[in-house]
């Protein structure tokens, strides 16, 4: 699985102007079964995505489609989950 960290480099007003198309983008990849979870950082300096283990080139293509590319930098970390609390055991091998 991948952890994707978004860090805003533009003012939050510019981020909010792109929120609706960003949410549509999220919805599309949740519906396709690619995204596992998503949320804002607190404080609101960016966000985090959990993404299923897919081909890295495909992930890069998907991230490039996000309207937030105009306002955020992305850091992608591959994680091989080998242990999890009972509530998250489904993430093993994802």
trRosetta pair geometry for C-beta under 8 A, 3 or more apart (Angstrom, degrees):
i j d omega theta_ij theta_ji phi_ij phi_ji
1 36 6.9 -10 -146 -8 129 149
1 50 6.2 3 170 -174 126 87
1 51 6.4 156 -168 79 74 49
1 52 6.1 -59 -114 -132 81 27
1 53 5.3 -75 -66 -50 40 81
1 78 7.7 146 83 -157 34 57
1 79 5.5 -29 74 68 83 91
1 80 7.9 147 25 -96 70 29
1 81 6.2 12 22 -11 120 110
1 91 6.6 -40 -21 -171 158 93
1 94 4.7 30 -65 94 115 93
2 49 7.7 11 104 103 94 94
2 50 7.4 157 81 -158 54 42
2 51 4.3 -14 59 61 102 105
2 52 7.9 2 19 70 85 19
2 53 7.2 135 -23 -96 79 51
2 54 8.0 -61 -4 34 121 78
2 59 6.2 75 3 -137 166 157
2 76 5.6 -18 -169 -164 124 94
2 77 6.7 144 -159 75 68 44
2 78 5.6 -40 -99 -100 76 54
2 79 7.0 143 -112 17 23 81
3 48 6.7 -24 -169 -164 89 101
3 49 7.5 151 -161 79 41 55
3 50 6.3 -19 -103 -102 62 65
3 51 7.9 -173 -76 21 17 83
3 76 7.6 153 80 -155 50 45
3 77 4.7 -12 59 62 97 101
3 79 5.8 50 -14 -14 101 126
4 48 6.9 146 79 -160 57 49
4 49 4.1 -6 56 55 110 103
4 50 7.9 -163 20 -72 80 20
4 51 6.0 45 -14 -11 116 121
4 59 7.9 -164 -73 180 129 118
4 63 6.9 -160 -146 -98 147 125
4 74 5.9 -18 -170 -162 101 102
4 75 7.2 155 -157 77 50 48
4 76 5.3 -12 -105 -103 80 73
4 77 7.8 -173 -77 24 36 67
5 46 6.5 55 172 125 74 141
5 47 7.8 174 -156 90 44 41
5 48 5.8 -15 -105 -104 61 77
5 74 7.1 143 76 -157 51 49
5 75 4.4 -11 57 56 103 101
5 77 7.5 35 -7 -1 102 106
6 46 4.2 -173 101 -173 69 102
6 47 4.5 10 48 50 119 78
6 48 7.2 -146 18 -67 80 32
6 49 7.4 64 -22 -11 105 97
6 68 6.3 4 -153 136 143 144
6 72 4.3 7 -173 173 100 144
6 73 7.3 151 -154 73 52 42
6 74 5.8 -21 -98 -98 68 69
7 45 6.3 -9 -142 142 72 93
7 46 4.3 -61 -98 -65 33 149
7 72 6.1 144 69 -158 35 82
7 73 5.0 -17 61 56 95 93
7 75 7.2 38 -7 -7 109 107
8 12 6.9 40 160 -85 167 63
8 15 5.5 -40 -120 -72 133 134
8 44 8.0 23 2 144 142 72
8 45 5.9 -141 31 -178 99 48
8 46 5.1 -162 -15 -77 74 73
8 71 5.7 -15 -140 149 84 92
8 72 5.2 -48 -93 -95 49 83
9 71 6.8 -177 51 179 68 45
9 72 6.6 148 7 -114 81 27
9 73 5.8 67 -30 -21 121 97
10 14 4.2 -62 138 73 125 142
10 15 6.5 159 84 -48 97 79
10 70 7.3 -9 -7 130 153 72
10 71 4.0 -86 39 -137 123 83
10 72 7.8 -84 22 -51 92 50
11 14 5.2 97 65 5 75 99
11 15 7.4 -134 109 -4 42 89
12 15 5.0 -49 -148 35 44 119
12 16 6.2 46 153 -22 72 101
12 44 6.4 59 -114 117 132 121
13 16 5.9 -50 -146 35 30 111
13 17 6.7 38 151 -26 60 103
14 17 5.6 -47 -152 27 35 117
14 18 7.1 18 154 -5 62 106
14 70 7.6 -119 159 119 114 103
14 71 5.2 175 116 -106 107 127
15 18 6.3 -76 -163 44 32 99
15 19 6.9 59 142 -61 67 88
15 68 7.1 29 -137 -126 81 96
15 71 4.9 175 -87 143 70 154
15 72 7.4 70 -111 -50 105 101
16 19 5.2 -16 -152 -23 44 122
18 21 5.9 -61 -168 51 68 102
18 22 5.4 74 135 -31 87 110
18 67 4.5 -167 -170 129 114 119
18 68 5.9 154 116 -81 138 58
18 70 6.6 167 -74 57 156 117
18 71 6.2 -174 27 3 144 134
19 22 5.5 -62 -144 39 29 115
19 23 6.2 30 160 -21 67 105
20 23 5.9 -53 -148 33 28 109
20 24 6.7 30 152 -18 62 103
21 24 5.4 -49 -148 35 39 115
21 25 6.4 46 151 -22 66 101
21 67 4.2 77 101 -27 118 155
22 25 5.5 -52 -153 34 33 115
22 26 6.5 36 148 -19 65 102
22 66 6.3 41 -127 -168 81 87
22 67 5.0 -110 -67 55 73 105
22 68 5.1 58 -108 -40 126 101
23 26 5.4 -47 -147 35 36 114
23 27 6.3 42 152 -23 65 103
24 27 5.5 -50 -147 34 32 116
24 28 6.6 38 153 -24 63 102
25 28 5.9 -51 -153 28 30 113
25 29 6.9 10 158 -2 63 107
25 65 6.2 170 -138 119 121 96
25 66 5.2 140 141 -115 161 63
25 67 6.3 -168 -22 1 140 87
26 29 6.4 -73 -154 45 30 97
26 30 6.1 30 154 -19 70 109
26 35 6.6 -41 -158 26 71 174
26 38 5.6 -101 -142 38 128 170
27 30 5.8 -55 -142 37 30 110
27 31 6.2 30 158 -19 65 109
28 31 5.9 -60 -152 37 25 111
28 32 6.4 18 152 -13 63 111
29 32 5.3 -48 -137 41 40 112
29 34 4.3 -63 -172 61 93 118
29 35 4.6 82 118 -17 102 108
29 62 6.2 84 -99 -163 140 129
30 33 7.8 45 175 -68 31 23
30 34 7.6 -89 -72 53 22 70
30 35 4.8 -54 -78 64 64 112
30 38 7.8 -94 -68 1 113 121
33 52 6.9 9 144 -12 75 151
34 51 6.2 -9 156 -152 81 89
34 52 5.7 -122 -155 30 42 107
34 54 6.3 -16 -138 -32 96 147
34 62 6.7 -153 149 -122 158 163
35 38 6.1 -7 178 -40 133 110
35 49 6.1 -73 -134 -164 105 106
35 50 7.1 103 -169 77 66 59
35 51 5.8 -43 -108 -104 56 69
35 52 7.6 -109 -69 -6 11 84
36 50 4.0 -61 67 105 112 106
36 51 6.6 -160 6 -87 92 15
36 52 6.2 128 -47 -54 102 71
36 91 7.3 78 -168 -112 155 96
36 94 6.7 67 -83 152 142 150
37 48 7.9 3 109 110 94 93
37 49 7.3 165 87 -156 54 43
37 50 4.3 32 44 31 88 117
38 47 6.6 22 -176 165 85 125
38 48 7.1 179 -146 90 48 54
38 49 5.0 -5 -104 -107 87 73
38 50 7.4 -137 -63 23 51 69
39 47 6.2 -176 99 -155 33 92
39 48 5.9 -7 60 54 77 89
40 44 5.6 -18 176 -117 125 84
40 46 7.7 161 -154 103 61 31
40 47 5.1 -57 -107 -100 41 89
41 44 6.4 139 76 -121 74 29
41 45 5.2 -50 85 51 134 76
41 46 5.0 36 6 65 129 68
41 47 6.0 -138 -16 -88 79 30
41 48 6.6 100 -67 -23 83 94
46 72 6.0 119 -128 -137 96 119
47 72 7.7 -27 26 -133 91 159
50 91 7.9 -52 177 -128 141 122
51 54 6.9 -72 153 16 106 105
51 59 6.2 104 136 -125 155 117
52 94 5.4 -96 -127 168 75 91
53 78 7.8 69 -119 -148 89 96
53 93 8.0 -85 10 165 140 43
53 94 6.1 152 -4 130 95 46
54 58 5.0 -84 141 79 117 128
54 59 5.6 143 77 -55 105 92
55 58 4.3 84 70 4 94 108
55 59 7.1 -165 93 -9 49 83
56 59 5.4 -51 -149 35 38 114
56 60 6.4 40 153 -21 68 102
56 76 7.8 127 -145 133 97 149
56 78 7.7 -55 -89 -71 112 122
57 60 5.6 -50 -148 34 33 113
57 61 6.6 37 151 -20 63 103
58 61 5.6 -54 -152 34 34 114
58 62 6.4 34 151 -19 66 104
59 62 5.6 -53 -148 36 33 112
59 63 6.3 31 155 -17 67 105
59 76 6.8 117 132 -138 134 149
60 63 5.8 -53 -145 38 31 110
60 64 6.4 35 154 -24 63 107
60 76 7.9 -86 -81 -22 75 162
61 64 5.7 -55 -151 33 29 114
61 65 7.0 32 150 -23 61 103
62 65 5.8 -57 -161 27 35 113
62 66 7.6 48 144 -36 62 92
63 66 5.7 -34 -164 2 45 118
63 69 7.4 113 149 -79 73 106
63 74 5.5 72 -173 -129 138 176
63 76 7.5 -100 -53 -66 159 124
64 69 6.3 38 -146 -78 42 152
66 69 5.5 125 79 -33 82 86
67 70 6.6 -33 170 14 61 109
68 71 5.4 -75 -157 54 64 93
68 72 4.5 2 157 21 105 121
69 72 7.0 -73 -103 57 22 77
69 74 7.8 -38 -106 -21 74 117
81 84 5.8 29 172 -56 120 111
81 91 5.0 -15 91 126 171 97
81 92 5.1 -124 110 -104 103 48
81 93 7.2 -89 70 -12 91 34
81 94 6.8 15 35 33 127 88
82 92 6.8 69 -132 -135 19 98
83 92 7.6 36 -83 -96 9 114
84 88 4.1 -120 179 98 119 95
84 89 5.0 172 85 -90 117 41
84 90 7.9 -101 104 36 159 41
84 91 5.4 143 -97 57 157 103
84 92 5.5 -134 4 -51 124 94
85 88 5.2 62 58 26 79 101
85 89 7.5 -107 95 -47 36 72
86 89 5.8 -17 -150 -28 35 114
88 91 4.9 -17 171 10 88 121
89 92 5.9 -27 -173 0 55 114
90 94 7.2 50 141 -54 66 125
91 94 5.1 -71 -156 10 49 130
